[in-house]
Amino acid sequence: MRLVPIALAIVCACSPAHEPATARPASSAGPPDFSYAAAAPLDVIAVGEPTRWDTVTIAAITYASPRGGRVPALVVAPVGPGTRRAAVVMQHGMGALDKTELLPDAVALAETGMVCVLIDAPDQRPAALRSLDYADHSHDRELWEHATVDLRRAIDVVSARADVDPARIGFVGHSFGATQGAILAAIEPRLRAAALIAPGDLTRGIRESQAEAMVGLRAHVPPTALAGYLEEMAPLDASRFVARAPRSVALLLQFGAYDAGSSAAADAAFAAASTARTETRRYPTGHFIFSVPAARDRIEFLVRELR
């Protein structure tokens, strides 16, 4: 999530000095649109043969995105037949990350008897699979909405499996993926539990983060251009959605005490905004909260909440 503004800063910093960056007008599109045609065919296609790793299998698939193109995904499942398994959908962070970022968590959950689906976000897909040029920041809002719809479709995909109980669906997301989890907690009635790793608001991070890239962004991007970007993206801030999450959803919020992109005050404000059943944990890590204790807490939380 917090990596997107870095690219914005680079674009502005690399503009010729005699061509100052100009602000894009704030979006007039209204609230975010996460709707999609749920009745459309899933069109799941296997990519190669599944690979077995001890007691789990990992299968590559693609499925049709309601917003265009195809969604590359991995399905991690226990070996052998089963019925009414819990399922977990996973979303990686943004930047040089893909669906394999959370693969260790997925394998651990599959070893407990769950089925996991991990997808590539739209910005990580080959150009031929994209419906928009996400290198252009005029499409950032579409990227967020596109990713959310693809995750809702991932719930459709996993719920359609004969071995899954569609009443026991969970989620794990890191950074940008944590924002997606916050959105799903508010809008997706099928979600029962979500572990959000390094969650936070995009716009607060841009305004307050002491990470070097964010300090540089505030110093070099023209204030009017930055203000326009913040206004356009504010409706997608994660705290707006956890503040609408029902008590039927359980949230685990995992914060890194040494995450330069956030602060103790920002983390506390985010947790306080949640209206779901919320647990908060802090760890002696940076933005990547993948220590053994943190991973164990996520696994135990999902096993408990999804039974």
C-alpha positions as CSV (number, residue, x, y, z in Angstrom):
1,M,0.0,0.0,0.0
2,R,2.6,2.5,1.0
3,L,4.8,1.9,-2.0
4,V,2.4,3.4,-4.6
5,P,3.3,7.1,-3.7
6,I,7.0,6.3,-4.3
7,A,6.3,5.8,-8.0
8,L,4.4,9.1,-8.0
9,A,7.4,10.8,-6.5
10,I,9.7,9.3,-9.1
11,V,7.4,10.4,-11.9
12,C,7.4,14.0,-10.6
13,A,11.1,14.1,-9.8
14,C,12.0,12.9,-13.3
15,S,9.9,15.5,-15.1
16,P,12.1,18.1,-16.9
17,A,12.6,21.2,-14.8
18,H,11.1,23.4,-17.5
19,E,7.9,21.3,-17.4
20,P,6.5,21.6,-13.9
21,A,4.1,18.8,-12.8
22,T,0.4,19.8,-12.9
23,A,-2.3,18.5,-10.7
24,R,-5.0,16.2,-11.9
25,P,-8.4,17.3,-10.9
26,A,-9.9,15.4,-7.9
27,S,-12.0,12.5,-9.0
28,S,-15.7,13.2,-9.5
29,A,-16.5,9.5,-9.7
30,G,-18.1,9.5,-6.2
31,P,-17.7,6.7,-3.8
32,P,-15.6,3.6,-4.7
33,D,-17.4,1.0,-6.9
34,F,-16.8,-2.6,-5.8
35,S,-19.8,-4.0,-7.7
36,Y,-19.5,-6.9,-10.2
37,A,-21.6,-9.5,-12.0
38,A,-21.6,-12.3,-9.6
39,A,-23.6,-14.6,-11.9
40,A,-21.0,-14.4,-14.7
41,P,-19.0,-17.7,-15.3
42,L,-15.9,-18.1,-13.1
43,D,-14.0,-19.6,-16.0
44,V,-11.3,-21.2,-13.8
45,I,-8.5,-22.7,-15.9
46,A,-5.7,-24.9,-14.5
47,V,-2.2,-24.0,-15.4
48,G,-0.1,-27.1,-15.4
49,E,-0.3,-29.9,-12.9
50,P,-0.5,-29.4,-9.1
51,T,2.7,-29.9,-7.1
52,R,2.7,-31.9,-3.9
53,W,4.7,-30.6,-0.9
54,D,4.4,-33.1,2.0
55,T,0.8,-32.9,3.1
56,V,-0.4,-30.1,0.8
57,T,-0.7,-29.4,-2.9
58,I,-0.1,-26.1,-4.7
59,A,-2.0,-25.6,-8.0
60,A,-1.7,-22.6,-10.4
61,I,-4.9,-21.4,-11.9
62,T,-6.4,-18.3,-13.6
63,Y,-10.0,-17.1,-13.5
64,A,-11.9,-14.4,-15.3
65,S,-11.8,-10.9,-13.7
66,P,-15.1,-9.1,-13.8
67,R,-13.1,-5.9,-14.5
68,G,-11.3,-7.4,-17.5
69,G,-8.4,-9.8,-18.1
70,R,-7.6,-12.9,-16.1
71,V,-6.4,-13.3,-12.5
72,P,-3.4,-15.5,-11.9
73,A,-3.7,-17.4,-8.6
74,L,-2.4,-20.3,-6.5
75,V,-4.6,-22.7,-4.7
76,V,-3.0,-24.4,-1.7
77,A,-5.0,-27.3,-0.2
78,P,-4.6,-30.4,2.0
79,V,-3.8,-33.6,0.3
80,G,-6.7,-36.0,-0.1
81,P,-10.4,-35.7,-0.1
82,G,-12.3,-33.6,2.4
83,T,-15.5,-31.7,2.9
84,R,-16.6,-28.5,4.5
85,R,-13.1,-27.1,4.9
86,A,-12.6,-23.5,5.9
87,A,-11.0,-21.3,3.2
88,V,-8.7,-18.2,3.2
89,V,-8.2,-15.7,0.5
90,M,-4.8,-13.9,0.5
91,Q,-3.5,-10.6,-1.0
92,H,0.2,-9.6,-1.1
93,G,1.5,-6.1,-0.7
94,M,2.3,-3.7,-3.5
95,G,5.6,-3.1,-5.2
96,A,8.0,-5.9,-6.2
97,L,5.7,-8.5,-4.5
98,D,3.4,-11.1,-5.9
99,K,1.1,-14.0,-4.7
100,T,4.1,-15.9,-3.4
101,E,4.7,-13.4,-0.6
102,L,2.1,-15.1,1.7
103,L,2.7,-18.6,0.4
104,P,4.3,-19.8,3.7
105,D,1.2,-18.7,5.6
106,A,-1.0,-20.6,3.0
107,V,1.0,-23.8,3.4
108,A,0.8,-23.6,7.2
109,L,-3.0,-23.0,7.0
110,A,-3.4,-25.9,4.5
111,E,-1.6,-28.1,7.0
112,T,-4.3,-27.3,9.5
113,G,-7.0,-28.4,6.9
114,M,-7.9,-25.2,5.2
115,V,-7.9,-24.2,1.5
116,C,-6.1,-21.0,0.5
117,V,-6.3,-18.9,-2.7
118,L,-3.5,-16.3,-3.3
119,I,-3.9,-13.9,-6.2
120,D,-1.7,-11.5,-8.1
121,A,-2.9,-7.9,-7.7
122,P,-3.6,-6.1,-11.1
123,D,-0.3,-4.2,-11.0
124,Q,1.7,-7.5,-11.0
125,R,0.0,-9.0,-14.0
126,P,1.6,-9.3,-17.4
127,A,0.6,-6.4,-19.7
128,A,-1.6,-8.7,-21.8
129,L,-3.7,-9.6,-18.8
130,R,-4.4,-6.0,-17.7
131,S,-7.3,-3.9,-18.6
132,L,-5.6,-0.6,-17.8
133,D,-2.1,0.8,-17.8
134,Y,-1.4,0.9,-14.1
135,A,1.9,2.6,-14.6
136,D,-0.2,5.8,-15.1
137,H,-1.3,7.2,-11.7
138,S,-4.6,8.4,-13.2
139,H,-5.5,4.7,-12.9
140,D,-4.7,4.3,-9.2
141,R,-8.3,4.4,-8.1
142,E,-9.3,1.8,-10.7
143,L,-6.4,-0.4,-9.5
144,W,-7.8,-0.4,-5.9
145,E,-11.3,-1.1,-7.1
146,H,-10.2,-3.8,-9.6
147,A,-8.2,-5.6,-6.9
148,T,-11.2,-5.6,-4.5
149,V,-13.5,-7.0,-7.2
150,D,-10.9,-9.7,-8.0
151,L,-10.7,-10.7,-4.4
152,R,-14.5,-10.9,-4.1
153,R,-14.4,-13.1,-7.2
154,A,-11.7,-15.2,-5.5
155,I,-14.2,-15.8,-2.7
156,D,-16.6,-17.0,-5.4
157,V,-14.0,-19.3,-6.8
158,V,-13.0,-21.0,-3.5
159,S,-16.7,-21.2,-2.3
160,A,-17.5,-23.1,-5.5
161,R,-15.2,-25.9,-4.5
162,A,-16.8,-29.1,-3.3
163,D,-14.4,-29.4,-0.3
164,V,-15.0,-25.8,1.0
165,D,-17.6,-24.6,3.5
166,P,-18.7,-21.2,2.1
167,A,-19.8,-20.1,5.5
168,R,-16.2,-20.2,6.8
169,I,-14.2,-17.7,4.7
170,G,-11.1,-15.8,6.0
171,F,-8.6,-13.4,4.6
172,V,-4.9,-12.4,5.1
173,G,-3.4,-9.3,3.5
174,H,-0.2,-7.4,3.9
175,S,0.0,-3.6,3.5
176,F,-1.9,-2.9,0.2
177,G,-3.5,-6.3,0.9
178,A,-4.4,-5.2,4.4
179,T,-6.3,-2.3,2.9
180,Q,-8.1,-4.7,0.7
181,G,-9.0,-6.8,3.7
182,A,-10.4,-3.7,5.5
183,I,-12.6,-3.0,2.4
184,L,-13.8,-6.6,2.3
185,A,-14.6,-6.6,6.1
186,A,-17.0,-3.7,5.4
187,I,-18.6,-4.8,2.1
188,E,-18.3,-8.6,1.9
189,P,-20.9,-10.4,4.1
190,R,-19.2,-13.8,3.5
191,L,-16.1,-12.8,5.3
192,R,-15.8,-14.1,8.9
193,A,-12.2,-13.2,9.9
194,A,-9.3,-11.3,8.5
195,A,-5.6,-10.9,9.6
196,L,-4.4,-7.5,8.4
197,I,-0.6,-7.2,8.3
198,A,0.8,-3.6,8.6
199,P,-2.6,-1.9,7.9
200,G,-2.9,1.8,7.7
201,D,-4.3,4.7,5.6
202,L,-2.6,5.5,2.3
203,T,-3.3,9.2,2.7
204,R,-2.1,9.4,6.3
205,G,1.1,7.6,5.3
206,I,1.8,10.1,2.6
207,R,1.2,13.0,4.9
208,E,3.0,11.7,8.0
209,S,5.4,8.8,7.2
210,Q,9.0,9.4,8.2
211,A,10.2,6.8,5.6
212,E,12.8,8.3,3.3
213,A,10.7,7.9,0.2
214,M,7.7,9.7,1.8
215,V,9.8,12.5,3.1
216,G,11.3,12.9,-0.4
217,L,7.8,12.8,-1.9
218,R,6.5,15.6,0.3
219,A,9.6,17.7,-0.5
220,H,9.5,17.3,-4.3
221,V,5.9,16.8,-5.5
222,P,4.2,20.2,-6.0
223,P,1.7,20.7,-3.1
224,T,-1.3,21.2,-5.4
225,A,-0.6,17.9,-7.3
226,L,-0.1,16.0,-4.0
227,A,-3.3,17.5,-2.5
228,G,-5.3,16.4,-5.6
229,Y,-3.9,12.9,-5.4
230,L,-4.7,12.7,-1.6
231,E,-8.3,13.9,-2.2
232,E,-8.8,11.4,-4.9
233,M,-7.5,8.4,-2.9
234,A,-8.9,9.3,0.5
235,P,-12.2,7.4,0.0
236,L,-10.1,4.2,-0.2
237,D,-8.4,4.7,3.2
238,A,-8.6,1.5,5.2
239,S,-9.8,3.1,8.4
240,R,-13.0,4.3,6.6
241,F,-13.9,0.6,6.1
242,V,-12.9,-0.9,9.4
243,A,-15.1,1.8,10.9
244,R,-18.0,0.1,9.0
245,A,-17.1,-3.5,9.7
246,P,-19.8,-5.5,11.5
247,R,-19.3,-7.3,14.8
248,S,-19.8,-10.6,12.9
249,V,-16.2,-10.1,11.5
250,A,-13.1,-10.8,13.6
251,L,-10.0,-8.7,12.8
252,L,-6.4,-9.3,13.8
253,L,-4.3,-6.1,13.3
254,Q,-0.6,-6.7,13.2
255,F,1.7,-3.7,13.5
256,G,5.5,-3.4,13.3
257,A,7.0,-1.2,16.1
258,Y,9.8,-0.2,13.7
259,D,7.7,0.4,10.6
260,A,9.1,3.7,9.3
261,G,5.9,4.1,7.2
262,S,3.7,4.4,10.3
263,S,3.8,5.4,13.9
264,A,2.4,4.2,17.3
265,A,-0.2,7.0,17.2
266,A,-1.3,6.1,13.7
267,D,-1.6,2.4,14.5
268,A,-3.6,3.2,17.7
269,A,-6.0,5.5,15.8
270,F,-6.5,2.8,13.1
271,A,-7.3,0.1,15.7
272,A,-9.6,2.5,17.6
273,A,-11.6,3.1,14.4
274,S,-12.6,-0.6,14.0
275,T,-16.1,-1.6,14.8
276,A,-15.4,-5.3,14.2
277,R,-14.3,-7.7,16.9
278,T,-10.7,-6.6,16.9
279,E,-7.4,-7.9,18.3
280,T,-4.2,-5.8,18.1
281,R,-0.6,-7.1,18.2
282,R,2.7,-5.2,17.9
283,Y,6.0,-6.9,17.0
284,P,9.7,-5.8,17.0
285,T,9.7,-5.7,13.2
286,G,9.6,-3.2,10.4
287,H,6.9,-3.1,7.7
288,F,7.3,-6.8,6.8
289,I,5.8,-8.5,9.8
290,F,6.7,-12.1,9.1
291,S,8.5,-13.1,12.2
292,V,7.8,-16.5,13.7
293,P,5.6,-15.1,16.5
294,A,3.6,-13.0,14.0
295,A,3.0,-15.8,11.6
296,R,2.0,-18.1,14.5
297,D,-0.5,-15.5,15.8
298,R,-2.1,-15.2,12.3
299,I,-2.4,-19.0,12.0
300,E,-3.8,-19.5,15.5
301,F,-6.3,-16.6,15.0
302,L,-7.7,-18.0,11.8
303,V,-7.9,-21.5,13.1
304,R,-9.8,-20.3,16.1
305,E,-12.2,-18.0,14.2
306,L,-12.9,-20.4,11.3
307,R,-13.0,-23.4,13.6
